[in-house]
């Protein structure tokens, strides 16, 4: 049986061998007949072969292009987390305590590092900040504020109603000089089971706008006397509640130039910022800022004017411009020996050529009144007197003013202000006055030596007009004091009554009528002369995302309202179908 199986296997092997040899022989003959022997015919069909080859190449290239274009249709470049955003700001950084912020550098840091109960929203109106709700009773005298849940300081400690109460006490302290004092004068605040209750001395329809003061941490500062706050270590390394936490400060040279580095505050009540770091680079001169933006040292700056656009030569930088609810005025000190005479103020109103004064302002909008047309619901603003220098000179001569008593004209060394002051001095001298002009660096020194003691007869200065009209701080008689913002020392019982009536009523018709009354008095008494409404020129690198075009700014620092979404880094992402 084994022998039979063996013979069968040998027969199968011989058959396979014969089949294999035959297949090999036939394949060789086929290849020779159909391929090798046909090489001689290639020359005859070479054009056809070339056409087919080109067609194949075209098909391949078309497929690659189609794949690329298709990828573009669903892939998009998007900003992502990471990177450093740096801003060039003007003015020394003397303190990081937000209550004492006076220079633009300090104000920017205050907004980035500290939260406020209310804040300006996208529409330019008062919205909610650290507060989850702000309500008033029917009298407008009692306001109740609820804080958001789980608010924290950057050191992890909870932010509570006690922090707000402590901050109000500091602001109201007579030993503290801050711009927030006027709106909180006479206001009492208490903690009612976690709710903050503000009781006002008089009704105030827009009190929610006065709640935009930065909150200080009571658990860090409660044992520090208010007059010693500037000297406390908090002023150099603060605990924060805003979008960013303090990281470090770098001093550059001896000129006062500094860089303050901030990191995202992961406990911020809004979204944690996308950038890994935010740097405020404080310069002492505008020329330094121009060099920094041109050389790419900083990402952006809000310190340059529209007239500086031709000096920004970097192709990677463009200008975003938007108006602000601020105005520059010539404030006339009504308590000074010369300008206490209403007739002299009227002469200045009539004798100053506003067209000449405004000539260098380019695109800045003229501003004749202390209210913006967007803030009030009427068009019948009182008429201003026509320019008549001869009539003004006659009034001045008839007043028999002392010949040896000059007018003290003061302003700060920023933007258009020095040029405006020089023009005004020239015009005042043509009207017959002697003028002493002083131009100061912006900062505490100017506030302490000029603003606080009212050490001027005439002041060229900018004030914030707010999201909603409120003239109390600037023109009410009760604000005639060293620490106030009544820069004209304007004291009029009728005007003060109109201001209080307008701010205390919820009736828009009555409010408009009171504003009209005040404006007529303002034009007649001349505590100030309007020059122009300011705007923000923001020069920024084209490759970053900064504040939204839809954001309506009231003050320059409102650009930081959506800072959580600013970004410098990009990535490719697939678009969701």
Beta strands, then each sheet from edge to edge (+ up, - down):
strand 1: 75-80
strand 2: 84-90
strand 3: 118-120
strand 4: 126-128
strand 5: 131-136
strand 6: 142-147
strand 7: 188-192
strand 8: 195-199
strand 9: 244-252
strand 10: 257-264
strand 11: 277-283
strand 12: 300-301
strand 13: 317-332
strand 14: 365-366
strand 15: 407-412
strand 16: 435-440
strand 17: 458-464
strand 18: 528-541
strand 19: 569-574
sheet 1: 1+ 19-
sheet 2: 9+ 10- 11+ 2+ 12+ 18- 13+ 17- 15- 16-
sheet 3: 9+ 10- 11+ 2+ 12+ 18- 14+
sheet 4: 3+ 4-
sheet 5: 5+ 6- 8+ 7-
end
